[in-house]
């Protein structure tokens, strides 16, 4: 997945403003079901649309409500441009596992992505 300079800056800004501990864990891109399943209650997940420079932040709760961000064929409103961020699952080849791709209907296929981490507050 290609991460643009704007997206990287948005993630750095989100990460530095959300850290709660003195030694926080870095954000990791979430692209596979294994990574989604590994999210624990209290983890923070960030959905970013790099082109329109928006960052949505959500906390994983006991009911795992954040999993909606990773359900194939679901759509989520992009607050920056009004487009819809659609989730698709791309089949893996060989030993590569299937991965999630977030695509903004107005900004394009490489602008939206999700990351997560622990040790951050909202």
HELIX and SHEET records of a PDB file:
HELIX    1   1 UNK A    5  UNK A   18  1                                  14    
HELIX    2   2 UNK A   33  UNK A   37  1                                   5    
HELIX    3   3 UNK A   65  UNK A   70  5                                   6    
SHEET    1   A 4 UNK A  28  UNK A  29  0                                        
SHEET    2   A 4 UNK A 108  UNK A 117 -1                                        
SHEET    3   A 4 UNK A  44  UNK A  49 -1                                        
SHEET    4   A 4 UNK A  54  UNK A  59 -1                                        
SHEET    1   B 5 UNK A  28  UNK A  29  0                                        
SHEET    2   B 5 UNK A 108  UNK A 117 -1                                        
SHEET    3   B 5 UNK A  99  UNK A 104 -1                                        
SHEET    4   B 5 UNK A  84  UNK A  90 -1                                        
SHEET    5   B 5 UNK A  75  UNK A  77 -1                                        
END                                                                             
